[in-house]
Amino acid sequence: MSNVSENRWHTLPLAEQMANIGSEVGRAATWQEKDNSRFEGAVKRAMELIDLTIEDRRWNGRLLELGRFKEFFCDAVLGGHEYGTTLSSLEKYLFPFMNITARTYSLI
C-alpha cells in the first residue's frame, strides 16, 4: 500500500477510511473508459483499502455492510450487471464520509 501503512490504516476512524476509499472510487470513475491503466490502478487501491477496512477488528459489527459495499463496488467495476451499480452511485454514497473528513481536517 503506497500512502498509508496497514498499521496506520487501523488507527483511522471509519469515516476517514471510507473517505479514502471514496477518493479511489472517484479516481476509478474518472478513468473508467478513458485510461485503462489508471482505472485498474484505482480499482486495485480501492480493493486494498476495502479489504483493510473489512479486516479492521473494530468494525466487526459492520462486516455485513462493508461486505455488501465490496460486492456493490465489484458490481460497478464489472459493469453493473448484477445490481445496476455504477461508480458514480458509489461516489454519492461515499461523499458524506469525504465531506465529514474534509471538514474535520479544515478545523485543525
Secondary structure, 3 states (H helix, E strand, C coil): CCCCCHHHHCCCCHHHHHHHHHHHHHHHHHHCCCCHHHHHHHHHHHHHHHHHHHHCHHHHHHHHHHHHHHHHHHHHHCCCCCCCCCHHHHHHHHHHHHHHHHHHHHCC
